[in-house]
Amino acid sequence: MAAAVELYLDPVAERRIRALWDALEEAGVPTLRDLTHGKHRPHVSLFGADRLDGPAVAAALAGLDAAPPLRVRLDHLGQFVGRVLWLGPVPTPELIGHHAAVHARLSAAGIVGNDNYRPGSWVPHCTLSMRAPRAAMPAALHRCLDVLPIEARVSGAAVADHARGQYTPLTV
């Protein structure tokens, strides 16, 4: 997945996650801090695809607050196959509802995404590392547990196509 509709977190939460990225890098775990272009922001992806047309996504979401001031509490860790390490937000009804509303709009506009991000399949997460080395995992887990929980509020949203360096803000 190279493109996503991303929810960004408030500045305090973003600083805490960036500090965690730094601590993980020091422990030998490559993070989003330096992945590809170094422009990643801590985020929760609502929709993912190989490619997204930012203006088309923005048009499909017109009239919907793409970044409502949802409370997000990151309180657990997870790992996807391939050694993807992430922080998990509590899947509140508000977060799940917002995710479903975004998907309904994009689906109605004919915008197709990755099946893993569809309602019913989506696992809300804030990625830390795309390929955490197995040998560094115990230290990484300890560093993550030391900072949890992280209380946050959604403060922005964008379509981020990292492979092409294209960003379309979605804030109303």
Secondary structure in CASP SS format (residue, H / E / C, confidence):
PFRMAT SS
TARGET T0000
AUTHOR 0000-0000-0000
METHOD secondary structure of the structure
MODEL  1
M C 1.00
A C 1.00
A E 1.00
A E 1.00
V E 1.00
E E 1.00
L E 1.00
Y E 1.00
L E 1.00
D C 1.00
P H 1.00
V H 1.00
A H 1.00
E H 1.00
R H 1.00
R H 1.00
I H 1.00
R H 1.00
A H 1.00
L H 1.00
W H 1.00
D H 1.00
A H 1.00
L H 1.00
E H 1.00
E H 1.00
A C 1.00
G C 1.00
V C 1.00
P C 1.00
T C 1.00
L C 1.00
R C 1.00
D C 1.00
L C 1.00
T C 1.00
H C 1.00
G C 1.00
K C 1.00
H C 1.00
R C 1.00
P C 1.00
H E 1.00
V E 1.00
S E 1.00
L E 1.00
F E 1.00
G E 1.00
A E 1.00
D C 1.00
R C 1.00
L C 1.00
D C 1.00
G H 1.00
P H 1.00
A H 1.00
V H 1.00
A H 1.00
A H 1.00
A H 1.00
L C 1.00
A C 1.00
G C 1.00
L C 1.00
D C 1.00
A C 1.00
A C 1.00
P C 1.00
P C 1.00
L C 1.00
R E 1.00
V E 1.00
R E 1.00
L E 1.00
D E 1.00
H E 1.00
L E 1.00
G E 1.00
Q E 1.00
F E 1.00
V C 1.00
G C 1.00
R C 1.00
V E 1.00
L E 1.00
W E 1.00
L E 1.00
G E 1.00
P E 1.00
V C 1.00
P C 1.00
T C 1.00
P H 1.00
E H 1.00
L H 1.00
I H 1.00
G H 1.00
H H 1.00
H H 1.00
A H 1.00
A H 1.00
V H 1.00
H H 1.00
A H 1.00
R H 1.00
L H 1.00
S H 1.00
A H 1.00
A C 1.00
G C 1.00
I C 1.00
V C 1.00
G C 1.00
N C 1.00
D H 1.00
N H 1.00
Y H 1.00
R C 1.00
P C 1.00
G C 1.00
S C 1.00
W C 1.00
V C 1.00
P C 1.00
H C 1.00
C E 1.00
T E 1.00
L E 1.00
S E 1.00
M C 1.00
R C 1.00
A C 1.00
P C 1.00
R H 1.00
A H 1.00
A H 1.00
M H 1.00
P H 1.00
A H 1.00
A H 1.00
L H 1.00
H H 1.00
R H 1.00
C H 1.00
L H 1.00
D H 1.00
V H 1.00
L C 1.00
P C 1.00
I E 1.00
E E 1.00
A E 1.00
R E 1.00
V E 1.00
S E 1.00
G E 1.00
A E 1.00
A E 1.00
V E 1.00
A E 1.00
D E 1.00
H C 1.00
A C 1.00
R C 1.00
G C 1.00
Q E 1.00
Y E 1.00
T E 1.00
P E 1.00
L C 1.00
T C 1.00
V C 1.00
END
